[in-house]
Amino acid sequence: MSVVFDTEALLAFYLGEPFGKEVERRLAKIMKGELKGYLSIINLTELYYILYRKSPDLAEEKERNLRCYGLEIVPIDDNRLWKEAAKTKGKHALSLADAFTVATAKIKKAQLLTGRDAEFNGVDVQIERVT
């Protein structure tokens, strides 16, 4: 089993929201090798800039910390990935970052882990909401 993290889920973890504990459990499983985890470079960018607005030091700290869990950061060097994100964005009212989350889940055949984001309704990937 594998999971793709949406930015909202990671923010919940790093900002201490209640459902962040479930995100932390998933990250711990990835670190132990019990689960494969992915994060699109676009979502890492989104996470970083949101945290950067709060504090540049916080953004640096959390980015370094996140990499320690062993998530695979998925680059955009595969034409299938960016084209799938574009098709998803064309069909659904999603942010570009969310379209890359969906595309990454499709390409990696993984479950998408998110929070309350309603934007993911109707996309054709398995979604788990931790709220």
C-alpha positions in Angstrom: 0.0 0.0 0.0 1.1 3.5 -0.7 -0.1 7.0 0.0 0.3 10.5 -1.6 0.1 13.4 0.8 -2.0 16.5 0.1 -0.6 19.7 1.4 -3.5 20.2 3.8 -2.7 16.9 5.6 0.9 17.9 6.1 -0.1 21.3 7.3 -2.4 19.7 9.8 0.5 17.7 11.1 3.0 20.6 11.2 0.6 23.2 12.6 -0.7 20.8 15.4 -4.2 20.4 14.2 -6.2 17.5 15.7 -6.1 15.2 12.7 -2.4 15.8 12.4 -1.8 12.8 14.7 -3.1 10.5 12.0 -0.8 12.1 9.5 2.1 11.6 11.9 1.2 7.9 12.2 1.4 7.5 8.4 4.7 9.3 8.3 6.0 7.0 11.1 5.0 3.9 9.0 6.8 5.3 6.0 9.9 5.8 8.1 9.7 2.2 9.3 9.3 0.9 5.8 5.7 -0.3 6.4 4.2 2.1 3.9 5.4 3.9 0.8 4.8 7.6 0.7 4.9 10.2 -2.0 4.7 14.0 -2.3 4.7 15.9 -5.5 7.4 18.6 -5.7 4.5 21.0 -6.4 2.9 20.1 -3.0 6.3 20.5 -1.3 6.5 24.0 -2.9 3.0 24.8 -1.6 3.8 23.6 1.9 7.0 25.6 1.9 5.5 28.9 0.8 2.6 28.6 3.3 5.0 28.0 6.1 7.4 30.6 4.8 4.7 33.3 5.1 4.5 32.4 8.8 8.3 32.2 9.2 11.2 31.5 6.8 12.9 29.5 9.6 9.8 27.4 10.2 9.6 26.6 6.4 13.2 25.5 6.4 12.9 23.4 9.5 9.7 21.6 8.4 11.0 20.9 4.9 14.1 19.3 6.4 12.0 17.4 8.9 9.6 16.1 6.3 12.5 14.7 4.2 13.6 12.7 7.2 10.5 10.5 7.0 11.6 9.0 3.7 8.8 10.3 1.5 9.6 10.1 -2.2 9.5 13.6 -3.6 8.1 13.2 -7.1 9.6 15.6 -9.6 7.9 16.8 -12.8 10.3 15.1 -15.2 7.8 12.6 -16.4 5.5 13.8 -19.2 2.8 11.5 -17.9 2.6 13.3 -14.6 2.3 16.9 -15.8 -0.2 15.9 -18.6 -2.3 14.0 -16.1 -2.3 17.0 -13.8 -3.3 19.2 -16.7 -6.2 16.8 -17.6 -7.3 16.7 -14.0 -7.2 20.5 -13.7 -9.2 20.7 -17.0 -11.9 18.4 -15.7 -12.2 19.5 -12.1 -12.3 22.8 -10.1 -9.0 22.1 -8.3 -6.0 24.2 -7.6 -2.9 23.4 -9.6 -1.2 21.9 -6.6 -4.3 19.7 -5.9 -4.3 18.6 -9.6 -0.7 17.4 -9.1 -1.7 15.6 -5.9 -4.3 13.7 -7.9 -2.0 13.0 -10.8 0.7 11.7 -8.5 -1.8 9.4 -6.9 -2.8 8.1 -10.3 0.7 7.6 -11.6 1.9 6.0 -8.4 -1.3 4.0 -8.0 -1.6 5.3 -4.4 -4.3 6.5 -2.1 -4.6 10.2 -1.6 -4.5 11.4 2.0 -6.2 14.8 2.6 -8.3 16.6 5.2 -11.6 18.3 4.5 -10.7 19.6 1.0 -14.0 19.3 -1.0 -12.1 20.0 -4.2 -11.2 16.4 -4.4 -14.8 15.3 -4.7 -15.4 13.4 -8.0 -11.7 12.7 -8.9 -11.0 9.2 -9.9 -8.4 8.2 -7.2 -9.0 6.6 -3.8 -9.2 9.3 -1.2 -8.9 9.0 2.5 -9.9 12.0 4.6 -8.4 12.4 8.0 -10.5 14.9 9.9 
